[in-house]
């Protein structure tokens, strides 16, 4: 096993409601919250807005999703406001509209920042940053 490079950037703030998402990401699986009654997908955790809900998210469950989508909006960072991000400059932070409907924020990697476009198809990739944490990022499809 190779030693991991020290990770000095902020770590995800994981609470009880979102822990199943991060547990799945650690296993390199992409899951979203889904209504068992009507099939609507949600990110982040939410009650279904299409009908009455059961108490304590009883009609909702974490379900494996495609991990595919398209760039909905993005910005390119050329300045590191935190010195721990200086080695990443320039980088793309994007809102990804997932095939299932929800929008999630992440980085687009695996291409030159100038290649990122609105509507560009992307898919999830996993970056193991520590023994405990993995980040979902997105790369262009193809």
N, C-alpha and C positions, 0 to 999 in steps of 0.2 A: 504494500500500500504506500502510495506517495504522500508525503507530508503536504498539508494544505498551506498555501501562502497566507500569512496573517491578514485578517479582514478588519479594517479600521473604520468602515463606514457604518452609518446607522443600521440597526437590525430591525426586521419587521416587529411591530407591536401586535402581538398575538393574544387575543382575548378568547374567552370560552366560546363565543358564537362563531368565530372565524377559524378556530383551531382545526376543524376537520379539513378545511381547504389547505392549510399549511402542512398538515400531516400527509395529505395526498401529494402535494407538490414535492415533499421530501422523498416520496416513493416514485417520483417522475410520472405522476398522473395528474390530470387537470379535471377538477370537479367544480360544478356550480350548484347552487341551491335550486331545486326544482319542485314544483307543486305536483303532488301525487294525484290530485283530483283533475286538473286541467292541463298539466304538462308545461306550464309557463316556467321560464328560466329566470333566475335572479342572481345578480352580483351587485353589491355585497348581500349579506343575509337580509331577507325581508319577508314579510307576510305576502301572500298572493293578493294582488289587487283586483282579481277578476271575480271574487265571490267571498262569502264568509269563510273565516279561517278557524281551524281547530286551535284550542289553547296550546301554548308552548310549542308552536311550529309543528303541531301534530300532523298536518297535511303536507309538510315540506320535508325534503330529504336531499342529502348531498348525492349527486349523480355524476357519473363520468361524462364529460363533455368532449367535443372534438378538439379543442385547443386551436382551432383555426378561426380566422377572421380577416378583417381588413383595417388599414389605418384610417381612423375617423378624423383625427386631428393630431398635430405634432408640433414640437418645437425643437430646435437644435441649440444645445448649450455650448457656448464657446468660452465661457468664463466659469471657473469653479468657485462657487461661493463658500465651499467648505474645502480646505486644502486636501482632504482625503480623496476628493474626486478629481484632482488635478491630472492624474495619469489617464483619466478617461476622456478628456477633452479632445476633440468635440464628441458629444454623444447626443442621441435622440431620445427624448421622452415623448411617448405617444399615448393617445387614447385609442384602444383597439376595440372595434365593434365586432364582437364574437358572432359566429354563425348562428348561435342560439339566441342572440338578441342583446344581452347585456353588454355594457362597455366597461373595460378594465384598463387601468393605467399601467404602463410598463415601458421598458426600453426596447427599441428596435436595434438589433445587432446583426452582424454577419453581412453587412454591406457598407459602402461609403455613405456618409450622412447625406450627401447630395443626391443619392438615388432614392431616398424615401419620398413617397408621394401619397397624397390623399387617395384612398381606394386601393392601395397596394395590398395584395393578398399576403398574409403572414401566418405563421404557425408557431406554437409555443415550443420553446427549448428550455432546458433546466440548467441553472448554474448553481452548483453546490459550493456555497461560500464558506461554510464552517461544517463541523461534524453535525451540528444540530439544525442548520438552516440551509434551505435551497430557495432560490428566487426563480419565478417564471419570467422569462424574457421572450421576445418574439423575433423571428428572422423571416426574410422574404421566402415565399414558397417558390421552389424551382431553383 
